[in-house]
Amino acid sequence: MTVLLVVAKAPVPGAVKTRLCPPATPGQAARIAAAALRDTLDAVRATPGVTPVLACAGRLHEGAEAADLITALAGWPVLTQRGTGLGERLATAYAEVAAAYPGRPVLQIGMDTPQVTAAGLADAVRRLGTTDAVLGRAVDGGWWSLGLRDARHADLLRGVPMSTPDTGRDTWAALTGRGLRTAPLPVLRDVDEWPDALAVAVEVPEGRFARQVAAVRLALVPGDRR
Protein backbone atom coordinates (compact mmCIF):
# COMPACT_ATOMS: atom_id res chain seq x y z
CA MET A 1 0.00 0.00 0.00
CA THR A 2 1.37 3.41 -1.00
CA VAL A 3 2.04 6.01 1.67
CA LEU A 4 0.54 9.38 0.71
CA LEU A 5 2.74 11.93 2.44
CA VAL A 6 1.43 15.47 2.86
CA VAL A 7 4.11 18.05 3.61
CA ALA A 8 2.63 21.18 5.13
CA LYS A 9 3.22 24.21 7.30
CA ALA A 10 1.03 25.12 10.26
CA PRO A 11 -1.21 28.03 9.17
CA VAL A 12 0.13 30.54 11.70
CA PRO A 13 -0.54 34.21 10.79
CA GLY A 14 2.62 35.93 9.65
CA ALA A 15 4.45 32.65 9.06
CA VAL A 16 2.51 31.17 6.13
CA LYS A 17 1.41 32.37 2.69
CA THR A 18 3.05 35.75 3.27
CA ARG A 19 3.23 36.38 -0.48
CA LEU A 20 -0.55 36.71 -0.50
CA CYS A 21 -0.10 39.89 1.57
CA PRO A 22 -1.28 42.27 0.27
CA PRO A 23 -4.12 42.16 -0.58
CA ALA A 24 -4.71 39.57 2.17
CA THR A 25 -3.85 40.37 5.77
CA PRO A 26 -1.65 37.87 7.64
CA GLY A 27 -4.75 36.49 9.35
CA GLN A 28 -6.61 36.09 6.07
CA ALA A 29 -3.59 34.45 4.45
CA ALA A 30 -3.42 31.97 7.33
CA ARG A 31 -7.10 31.13 6.89
CA ILE A 32 -6.52 30.60 3.16
CA ALA A 33 -3.62 28.27 3.99
CA ALA A 34 -5.75 26.36 6.51
CA ALA A 35 -8.51 25.97 3.93
CA ALA A 36 -6.02 24.74 1.31
CA LEU A 37 -4.67 22.18 3.76
CA ARG A 38 -8.13 20.95 4.74
CA ASP A 39 -9.18 20.59 1.09
CA THR A 40 -5.98 18.64 0.47
CA LEU A 41 -6.61 16.38 3.46
CA ASP A 42 -10.11 15.67 2.15
CA ALA A 43 -8.71 14.59 -1.22
CA VAL A 44 -6.15 12.33 0.45
CA ARG A 45 -8.77 10.82 2.75
CA ALA A 46 -10.96 9.99 -0.26
CA THR A 47 -8.10 8.31 -2.17
CA PRO A 48 -8.53 4.54 -1.97
CA GLY A 49 -5.78 2.17 -0.91
CA VAL A 50 -3.29 4.64 0.60
CA THR A 51 -1.83 5.25 4.05
CA PRO A 52 -1.93 8.98 4.86
CA VAL A 53 0.88 10.69 6.78
CA LEU A 54 1.43 14.39 7.53
CA ALA A 55 4.85 16.00 7.94
CA CYS A 56 4.25 19.41 9.50
CA ALA A 57 6.44 22.45 10.12
CA GLY A 58 5.24 24.51 13.06
CA ARG A 59 2.54 23.91 15.64
CA LEU A 60 -0.92 23.22 14.32
CA HIS A 61 -2.58 24.26 17.57
CA GLU A 62 -1.19 27.79 17.11
CA GLY A 63 -2.58 28.21 13.60
CA ALA A 64 -5.82 29.30 12.02
CA GLU A 65 -8.71 26.82 12.17
CA ALA A 66 -6.62 24.78 14.62
CA ALA A 67 -9.46 22.78 16.14
CA ASP A 68 -10.91 21.79 12.77
CA LEU A 69 -7.49 20.83 11.40
CA ILE A 70 -6.66 18.70 14.42
CA THR A 71 -10.02 16.97 14.11
CA ALA A 72 -9.45 16.39 10.39
CA LEU A 73 -6.12 14.71 11.19
CA ALA A 74 -7.55 12.26 13.72
CA GLY A 75 -5.92 8.89 13.13
CA TRP A 76 -3.13 10.28 10.92
CA PRO A 77 0.52 9.82 11.88
CA VAL A 78 1.97 13.34 12.19
CA LEU A 79 5.71 13.87 11.80
CA THR A 80 7.65 16.99 12.66
CA GLN A 81 9.63 18.38 9.73
CA ARG A 82 13.35 18.40 10.49
CA GLY A 83 16.19 20.16 8.70
CA THR A 84 17.35 23.61 7.73
CA GLY A 85 16.26 23.84 4.09
CA LEU A 86 13.29 22.52 2.16
CA GLY A 87 15.30 19.85 0.36
CA GLU A 88 16.67 18.54 3.65
CA ARG A 89 13.24 18.62 5.31
CA LEU A 90 11.69 16.68 2.41
CA ALA A 91 14.49 14.11 2.37
CA THR A 92 14.20 13.64 6.13
CA ALA A 93 10.42 13.19 5.96
CA TYR A 94 10.83 10.52 3.28
CA ALA A 95 13.49 8.81 5.36
CA GLU A 96 11.24 8.71 8.42
CA VAL A 97 8.38 7.30 6.36
CA ALA A 98 10.73 4.71 4.81
CA ALA A 99 11.77 3.62 8.30
CA ALA A 100 8.20 3.41 9.56
CA TYR A 101 6.79 1.73 6.44
CA PRO A 102 9.71 -0.27 4.97
CA GLY A 103 9.34 -1.23 1.34
CA ARG A 104 6.30 0.96 0.71
CA PRO A 105 6.13 3.39 -2.22
CA VAL A 106 5.65 7.02 -1.16
CA LEU A 107 3.72 9.72 -3.05
CA GLN A 108 4.34 13.16 -1.60
CA ILE A 109 2.27 16.30 -2.11
CA GLY A 110 2.14 19.71 -0.46
CA MET A 111 -0.66 21.99 0.69
CA ASP A 112 -0.35 24.53 -2.15
CA THR A 113 -2.53 22.66 -4.65
CA PRO A 114 -6.02 22.48 -3.10
CA GLN A 115 -7.40 21.63 -6.54
CA VAL A 116 -6.04 18.08 -6.27
CA THR A 117 -8.68 15.38 -6.38
CA ALA A 118 -8.90 11.85 -5.08
CA ALA A 119 -9.15 10.62 -8.67
CA GLY A 120 -5.98 12.48 -9.63
CA LEU A 121 -4.09 11.16 -6.63
CA ALA A 122 -5.29 7.62 -7.30
CA ASP A 123 -4.03 7.92 -10.88
CA ALA A 124 -0.63 9.09 -9.61
CA VAL A 125 -0.49 6.09 -7.28
CA ARG A 126 -1.25 3.78 -10.21
CA ARG A 127 1.47 5.36 -12.33
CA LEU A 128 3.97 4.96 -9.52
CA GLY A 129 3.14 1.26 -9.49
CA THR A 130 4.59 0.88 -12.99
CA THR A 131 7.77 2.95 -12.72
CA ASP A 132 10.46 4.05 -10.29
CA ALA A 133 9.37 7.66 -9.81
CA VAL A 134 6.69 10.13 -10.81
CA LEU A 135 7.01 13.91 -10.81
CA GLY A 136 4.26 16.50 -11.14
CA ARG A 137 5.69 19.81 -12.23
CA ALA A 138 4.16 23.17 -11.33
CA VAL A 139 3.39 26.08 -13.63
CA ASP A 140 6.07 28.23 -11.94
CA GLY A 141 8.84 25.73 -12.70
CA GLY A 142 8.77 23.88 -9.40
CA TRP A 143 6.90 20.69 -8.65
CA TRP A 144 3.79 19.81 -6.67
CA SER A 145 4.19 16.03 -6.31
CA LEU A 146 6.98 13.48 -6.18
CA GLY A 147 6.47 9.75 -5.93
CA LEU A 148 9.18 7.18 -5.31
CA ARG A 149 8.82 3.43 -5.36
CA ASP A 150 11.86 3.29 -3.06
CA ALA A 151 11.54 6.24 -0.68
CA ARG A 152 15.20 6.09 0.22
CA HIS A 153 16.03 7.75 -3.11
CA ALA A 154 14.64 10.99 -1.68
CA ASP A 155 18.10 11.67 -0.31
CA LEU A 156 18.85 13.16 -3.73
CA LEU A 157 16.61 16.12 -2.84
CA ARG A 158 19.31 17.38 -0.49
CA GLY A 159 21.30 18.42 -3.57
CA VAL A 160 18.45 20.02 -5.55
CA PRO A 161 18.03 23.80 -5.24
CA MET A 162 14.46 24.40 -4.09
CA SER A 163 12.01 27.23 -4.79
CA THR A 164 13.62 28.28 -8.07
CA PRO A 165 12.17 28.40 -11.60
CA ASP A 166 14.34 25.36 -12.42
CA THR A 167 13.48 23.15 -9.43
CA GLY A 168 11.22 20.89 -11.49
CA ARG A 169 13.79 20.46 -14.23
CA ASP A 170 16.61 19.93 -11.72
CA THR A 171 14.61 17.34 -9.79
CA TRP A 172 13.79 15.44 -12.98
CA ALA A 173 17.47 15.49 -13.91
CA ALA A 174 18.46 14.21 -10.46
CA LEU A 175 15.95 11.35 -10.68
CA THR A 176 16.92 10.24 -14.17
CA GLY A 177 20.60 10.82 -13.41
CA ARG A 178 20.30 8.21 -10.69
CA GLY A 179 18.92 5.78 -13.25
CA LEU A 180 15.30 5.97 -12.05
CA ARG A 181 12.60 5.47 -14.64
CA THR A 182 10.55 8.62 -14.15
CA ALA A 183 7.06 9.40 -15.45
CA PRO A 184 5.38 12.82 -15.52
CA LEU A 185 2.20 13.73 -13.68
CA PRO A 186 -0.11 16.55 -14.84
CA VAL A 187 1.23 20.09 -14.50
CA LEU A 188 -0.65 22.08 -11.83
CA ARG A 189 -0.58 25.65 -10.59
CA ASP A 190 0.45 25.96 -6.98
CA VAL A 191 -0.63 28.86 -4.82
CA ASP A 192 2.21 31.23 -4.07
CA GLU A 193 0.93 34.70 -4.93
CA TRP A 194 -2.48 36.37 -5.15
CA PRO A 195 -3.01 35.76 -8.91
CA ASP A 196 -2.36 32.04 -8.24
CA ALA A 197 -4.98 32.06 -5.50
CA LEU A 198 -7.55 33.64 -7.81
CA ALA A 199 -6.81 31.18 -10.63
CA VAL A 200 -6.96 28.08 -8.41
CA ALA A 201 -10.14 29.27 -6.71
CA VAL A 202 -11.83 29.30 -10.13
CA GLU A 203 -10.80 25.66 -10.62
CA VAL A 204 -12.44 24.52 -7.38
CA PRO A 205 -15.21 27.03 -6.67
CA GLU A 206 -17.01 24.81 -4.13
CA GLY A 207 -14.02 24.23 -1.84
CA ARG A 208 -13.03 25.84 1.42
CA PHE A 209 -10.06 27.43 -0.33
CA ALA A 210 -12.26 29.25 -2.85
CA ARG A 211 -14.55 30.49 -0.07
CA GLN A 212 -11.63 31.99 1.85
CA VAL A 213 -10.27 33.66 -1.29
CA ALA A 214 -13.73 35.07 -1.97
CA ALA A 215 -13.90 36.41 1.59
CA VAL A 216 -10.69 38.39 1.03
CA ARG A 217 -11.98 39.78 -2.26
CA LEU A 218 -15.24 40.90 -0.64
CA ALA A 219 -13.28 42.76 2.02
CA LEU A 220 -11.36 44.78 -0.58
CA VAL A 221 -12.50 48.05 -2.09
CA PRO A 222 -14.18 47.43 -5.48
CA GLY A 223 -11.18 48.55 -7.54
CA ASP A 224 -8.88 46.04 -5.87
CA ARG A 225 -11.03 42.90 -6.36
CA ARG A 226 -8.78 41.36 -8.96
RAJO-V281448 format. One line per field, one symbol per residue. ss: DSSP state (H for helix, E for strand, - for the rest). phi: phi as a letter, one per 40 degrees, with the letter a starting at -180 (. if undefined). psi: psi as a letter, one per 30 degrees, with the letter a starting at -180 (. if undefined). A space follows every 10 residues. Layout:
ss->???
phi->???
psi->???
//
This chain:
ss->-EEEEEEEE- -------HHH -----HHHHH HHHHHHHHHH HHHHH----E EEEEEEE--H HH---HHHHH HH----EEEE -----HHHHH HHHHHHHHHH -----EEEE- -------HHH HHHHHHHH-- --EEEEEE-- --EEEEEE-- HHHHHHHHH- ------HHHH HHHHHHH--- -EEEEEEE-- ---HHHHHHH HHH----HHH HHHHHHHHH- -HHH--
phi->.ccbcbbabd ccdgbafccc bccccdcccc cccccccccc ccccccccgb bcabbbbgbd ccccfdcccc cccdgccbcc cbhcbcdccc cccccccccc bdgccbbbbb bcbcccbccc cccccccccb acabbbcbdc hcababbbcb ccccdcccbb ccgbcbcccc cdccccccgc cbbcbdcbcc cbbddccccc dccbccccdc cccccccccc cdcbcb
psi->kkkjjkklkk ikkffkhfff klfkleeeee eeeeeeeeee eeeeefkkgl jkkkjkklje fflkheeeee efgkfkkjlk kkleleeeee eeeeeeeeee ikfklkkkla ggiffkleee eeeeeeeffg aelkkjlleg falfkkkkej ffffffffgk klhlfgeeee eeeeeeffgk jkkklkklkl jeleeeeeee eeeiffleee eeeeeeeffl lefgi.
//
